[in-house]
Amino acid sequence: MDQMTALVSKANGFIWGLYCLIPLLCGTGLYFTLRLKFVQIRKFGRALRQVFGNLTIFGERADKEGMSSFQALATAIAAQVGTGNLAGAATAIALGGPGAIFWMWLAAFFGMATIFAEAVLAQLFKGQDEHGHVVGGPAYYITEGLHCKWLAVFFSVSLIIAIGFIGNMVQSNSIADAFHNAFGVNRLAVGCVVGLIAAWVFFGGMGRIASATEKIVPLMAGLYLIGGLIILVRFGAQIPHMFWMIIDGAFDPKAATGGLIGATMKEAIRYGVARGLFSNEAGMGSTPHAHAVAKVKHPAEQGFAAIMGVFIDTFVVLNMTAFVIFVTGVIDGKTSGITLTQNAFTVGLGSFGMPFVAVCMLFFAFSTIIGWYFFGEQNIKYLFGRKGLTPYRLTVVAFVVAGAVLKLDLVWELSDFFNGIMVFPNLIALIGLAKLVSKALDESEEL
């Protein structure tokens, strides 16, 4: 088992390294940024209006015709804003230094253009299953747009394994660990409760999924941001130094931390970009499944909403984690991941810090379970039709329960691996169908 873990870890080091997915994903983002004439800047105001113009957490129940634009975005954000926002930023800082956050910002900026393209294509090529329910995602635009069925099947299988099964195992484990550490609760008990609630949501179909995410996402983001803002106010004197550490550390990590971490500029870029892309999922092909089912008048409208998804994930929620770590001064060169985040909030909020992070972890990870389940469901429909839904739902619930108690070193590595390989067919489709994205944006200028 240890040899298998080491082998997959080595493969991931290449796939998510500076010579594979990082340049491919960033390059795709740069390509769409230039091709769409900096859509993430030019249309940012319209994106805000698209999301917050008619915001409600008690929207009309989603049906076979799809979800509202906000419900679709909430489902996408539910997947984007997960444990990566609590642990991913901390890991990037611990391994790449404070400057990793700067490179995370840069990756997210270009990713906003990529995710616009993904959402537009998802809208253009959405279809219906055998019962008339709307379906969509990369498998559909790869099949209908590129006319490459085998590539679509490869994508679907990879995604189902990566996030439908293995990824949700990891999320459940994060919840169980957080509650065991904060409250001493039995991990299996946590897994069973999370599994039961998840099953209730899954078997409720798209209507229950949309209803859950449109309420959980604003609540969890609001709770986390309030806790973080309290700490930033308390440690406000450290904020100017924090920004100096980020900017200086982007180009000279050792200077920013006095050699405490020992990171190089290469490591700052690698861990910042990789963790950022893994968190906001731009270009990975996951969030288009949610954007495909949005009920909008024009495909570009959901593209604008998708831009806000990356902005909220990285520039709002993930930044809050990083800022709290910086101002509380808990970087010690030894601690990383969720432990570093917990330490920061404990310093900032006292004894309330540990349970606060545990509760936030519950919201973040559970919302991701819902979002990732839904993405997998769309691909189950693509491969097997609706007859595959019940076995898929039961299997996901089993993985959620098992994930709470299993040792997950290999599982984490496998999750990263399958997440990585599913990116390739999606990027091929994005570049191959870029002309349609440009056309959709041009048409939207007249609306």
N, C-alpha and C positions, 0 to 999 in steps of 0.2 A: 504493500500500500504506500509506503514511504517513497519507493522508487517511482511509482505511478505519479504521486503528487509532485515529485521533483521534475519528472519528465514534462508534465502538463504545465508546471510553473515555468520551465525553460521556454516552452512554446509560447506561453503568454508574454514572456519577457520580450520576445521578438514581435509578436502580433501587435502588442500595445506599446511597442517601443518607438524610438525616434526614426526608424527606417521602414515602418509599415503603416499602421493605422493612423498614427499621429499626423504624418504629412498628407495621407490620403484624405482624412476627414477635414483637416485644416485647409488643405488645398481645394477641396470641394466647396468649403465655405467661402474661401477667397474668390473662387470662380463665380459663384452665384452672387456674391457681394458686388463684384464688378459687372457681371452680366445684367443684374437687376438694378444697377445704379444706386447701390447702397440703400436698398429697400428698407433695411432695419432702422435707418435714420430718417429717410424721407417720409416713411409711412408710420412712424412711431405714434404720432398723434392719432392717426386713424385706427391703429391697433388698440390704443387705449380706449377709444370710443367703442370699438367692436366688442371689447370684453366688459367694460364697466358702464357702458351706456344704458343697458337694460339689465343690470346685475340683480339677480334674486337667488336666494338659496332654497326657494320653494317654487321652482319652475314647474311647467306642465310636465306630466309624467311622460317619459320617453316611450315610444311605441315602435312598431315594426318599420315605421318610416324614418326612425332615427331619434337623435337627441337635439336639444337646443345647442346653439353655438357655445354657450357657457358651460353646459353640462359636458359637452365633448372636450372642451379645454380642461375642465376640472378633472375628467377622467385621465387626460394626458398628464396633467400636473401631479395627480395622485401617484402615477408611476414615476415621474421625474423626481419629485420631492420625496425621497425615501431615506434609507440609512446612509446613503452617500452624502447627504447634506449634513448629517451629524458626524459621521466617521470619515467620509471621503476627504473633506477639507482638512481635517486634523491630520490625516495620513499624508496628504500632499505637503503640509507645512513641516511635519516631522521629518520627512525624507528629502524634500526639496528646498526647505527653508521658506521664509516669509515671501520671497519673490515668486514662489509657485502660484500664489494667488493672482499676481499680475498676469501670468501666462494663462491662468484659468479664465480671467476676464477676456483676454484676447481670443481664446478659443470659443468662448460663449458669444462674443460679438459676431464672429464669422458664422457660428452655428445658427444664429438667428436667421440668416439668409438661407442656410441649408434647410432648416425646418419649415420655412415658408414654402420652399419647393416641394417638400414631402407632403405637406398638407394640401397644396393645390393639386398635385397628382393624385392623391388619395380621393379627393372630391371628383376629379375628372373621370376616374376609372372605377368608381364605386358601382356595385350592382345589387342584385337581390338573390337570396337563397331560394330553395324550393318552396318555402312557405311565404315568400314575399317580404321577408325581413331584409333590411338594408345591410350590406356587407362591404368590406373594403380593406385596403392596406397594400403594402408592397407586392404581395403575391399576385394581387389583381392587376396592379399597373405593370408588373413585369410580364404577366401573361398577355394582357390586352394591348399594352403599349409596345413592349419589346418583342412580343410573340415568342417568348422563350419559356415554355412550360417547365422544363427540367430545372431551370434556374429558380423559378418560383417555388417548386417543390423543395429544392434544397434550402431556400430561405425559410419556408414554413416549418420544416422539420427542425431546423436549427433554432428557430425562435421558440417553438413549443418546448424543446428541451431546455433552452437557455433560461427562459424566464417563467414559462408556464409551470414547469416542474422544479428544476434545480434552483432557479432564482427565488421562487416563493419559499423554498426550504430555508434558504439563507435569511430571508426576511423574518420568518417565524423564529429562527434561532436567535436573531437580534432582539426580538421582543422578549423571549424567554430569558435570555441572559440579563437584559436590563432589569426585569422584574425580580429575578432571583437575587441579583446583586443589591438592588435597592430595598426590597421588602422580604427577601428570603423565601419567596414563593416557589413551590415545586415546579420544575421546568415542564414536566409532562402535563401537569394540570393547566399550565398556561397554554401549552400547545393544543390541548383538547378544547379549551374555551375559544381560542382563536379559530380553530378549525370549525367548530360549530357555527360561530357567527359568520365565518367566511362562506360556509355551505348555504346558510340562509340567504346571503346576498347572491351567491352564484345561481342558485335554483330560482331566484326571483327574476332572472333574465335581465335584459337591457334596462327595463324600467327601474328595477331595484338598484342596479349598478349606478345608473345616472343619479338617482335620488340620494344614494349614499355619498357619492363623491362630491356632489354639489354642496353638501352640508359639511362633510369631514374636511375638505381642503381649506375653505376659508377659516374654519375653526382652528385647525392645527397650525396653519400659518400664523394666524393672529396670536394664538397662545405663545408660540415660540418667539415671535418678534417682540411681544410685550416683555417676556422674560429677558431677552437679549438687550432690549432698550433700557431696562432698569439697570443692568450691569454697565452699559455704556455711559449712562448718566453718572453712576457712582464713580466710574474710573475715567471720567471725561478728560482729565488732564493728560491721559496717555494717548489720546486719539491722534494728535499731530505726530508723535513719535511712531505710532502704528503705521501711518501712511508712508513715513520715511522708510521704515523697515521694508514695506512691500515694494516700493519703487526702487530703493537701493538694492534690495535683495534680489530683484529680478535680473540684475546684471552682475552683482557681486555678493552672492549669498553669505559668504564667510564674513564679509564686512558688516552685514546687517545684524548678525548674531554674535559677533566677536569670536567666530570659529566654533561656537557651541554645537552646531549641527554638522558642520564640515561639508555642506552640500556645495556642488559646483553649479555653474550656470546651466550646464547640460542637464543636471538632475532637477533643477528648478523648472526647466521647460518640460522635461519628460513627465514629472509627477503632476505638475500643475495642469498641463494640457490633458493628459490621460484621465486624471480624476475628474476634471471639468467635463470632458466629453462623456465619460461614464455616467456622470450625474445628470446632465441636461438631455442626454440621449439624442442630440441632433445628429442626423445622418445614420443612425443605427437601425432605423426602420421600424421602431416600436410604436412611437406615438402616432404615426399616420393612421393606425387602426381606429383610434378614437376620433381623429379629425375627419375620417371618411364618413362617419355616420352623423355628422352635424347637419342640421337642416338650415342651410343658408341660401341666399338668392344667387350668389356667384362664388365659384371656387376660391377666388382671391380673398374673400371675406374671412374664410377659415384660415387662410394663410396668415393674415394679419393677426388673428387670435393666437395662432401657433407661435408667432414671434414673442408674444407676451409670456408664453409658457417658459421659454428659455430665460427671458429676462427675470421672471419671478423666481425661477429655480436658482439661478446663479447670482444675479446681482442683488437679490433681496434675501432669500433664505440662506443660501450657502455662505454669502458674505457675512451674515450675522454670526454664524459659527466661527468663521475666521476672526472676525473683529473681537469677539468675546475672548478667544484664545489669546490674541495679541495684548489686549488691554489688561487682562488679569495676570499676564507674565508667567504662564505655567509651562512654557516651552523649556524642556530640560535636556533635550537631545536623546532621551531614552524612551519616553512615553509617546504613543501614537494612537490613532484610531479613536474609538468611542471612549476609551479611558482618558485620553487627553481632553476631549470635550467635556466629559463628566468632571474632571479636575477643574476646568475653567469655570463651569457653572457652580461648582461647590465653593470656589473662591469668591465668585460674584454674588451668590445667593445664600451662602452659609449652608447649614444642614438641609435646607430645602432644595439645594442644587441637584443632589443625586436623584431623589424621587421626581423632580421636575423633568430631568432628562429621560427618565424611565417612561413617564407619561407621554412625553413628546415622541419617544421612540415607538410607543404603541400606535399613536396616530400615524406617524410617518410610514412605518413598516406595514401596518395594516392597509393603509390606503394604497401602498404599492402592490400589495397582494391582490387587491381588487383590480387595479389597473392592469397588472401583468396577466392576471387570469383572463381578463377581457381580450387582451391582445392575442393570447393563445387561442381563445375561443374562435376568433375570426379566422384563424388559420386551420383550426379543426374543421370548421365549416368548409373552408376551401378544399381540404383534402378528402373529407369523408361525408360532408353534408351534416344535417342536423342530427342524424343517427349517432354521430360520434360525441354529442354533447354530454350525455349522462355519464358514460365511462370517463370522459375527460374531467368532468366536475368532481367525481368521486376520487380520481387519481390525484388531482391537485389537493383536495382536502387531506388525503393520506400523506402527501409530501409535507404539507403544512404541519401536521401533528408530529410526524417523524423528525422534521427539521428542528423542533424545539429541544430534542434530547440527544441528537447525534453530534459526534465530533466532526467538524465541517472543513477541515483543511483542504481535503481533496475536492469537496463540493464547491468551495469558494473558487478554486482553480478551474474546475470544469465550467462553472458559471461564466467566469471571465472568458474562457476559451470559446464556448458556443456563442456568447455575446459578440465576440470578435469576428468569428467566421460568417455570421449572418449579415455583417455590415457590407461585405464585398458585393453580393448581388444587388443590394439596395443602392449602393453608390453607382454601380454600372447603369442601373435604371435611371437614376437621377440625371446623370450626364447625358445618357442617350435620349432622354425626353425633355431636356432643358428648353428646347424651342417652345414646347407647349406651355411651360411655366412662364416664359417671357411673354407669350401671347396673352395668357390669362391676366397677367399684371397690366399689360397695355390696355386690355379691355376694361379693367377695373377703373382706370383713370377717367373713363367716361361716365362712370356711375355716380 
